[in-house]
């Protein structure tokens, strides 16, 4: 190896060492130099590192400090926010309730509405679909009937699945609760009518009673009392309501169930006695409860008039 080769190797190593030191100083914000200047510093021996130092000196003396990364990021984010287009909601202002659309829109618009419902989630529009089955447009009626049939089939399949799961393990409280709650949701959906609805109500009452026998729960007891009222089982409903009131004499929900029971019996005297008892005890009722109470009072009748 010649002397010139050794000298050149040492010079290159010294250059790389200087570049490394300068890079570390830039990395820790000691030197105010942009990172894009690094290739020039590395590829131009002597003058590259020297220009880097001179550039730092110039920036420091003239007070032209580079923007911090945080400020630069804020600037970029602000530009991005400004570039986002504001959603045009003018079309939303022109929308009308779906129920009204079925009445006032043209046949073409009604059919378009029904198709959009079918393509979305028909289960969300059960009430609307039931109304649509009475529409004067035969095609709208067809769409509604088709959607209702699909929903009913899906709900029936789910109901059978939960029923089989419960029958497979009748001692499971979880299987019983899931099956029972789904029967209640199925009834509330309005998908089942007539004799089939009455049968499902009876099944729901039996499942609720079974749950209540295993473990008393206020919510389950209130549901059982209401479904027995709906079934016309006055004695069964009264028994559950009495149990609720014995556990919590100030339960507003239980007193409203008692009021509902007496009203279903069409016993005006009993209704008046329940209203008086609620007032005497100063039972707390929610907004809906107070409205139900006013319905059976003279004040409520006066307001309605």
PyMOL commands that set and color helices and strands:
alter all, ss='L'
color gray80, all
select helices_A, chain A and resi 3-27+35-43+47-62+69-83+90-93+98-104+107-119+122-132+138-168+173-189+194-214+218-231+234-247+252-264+268-281+287-295+298-304
alter helices_A, ss='H'
color red, helices_A
deselect
rebuild
show_as cartoon
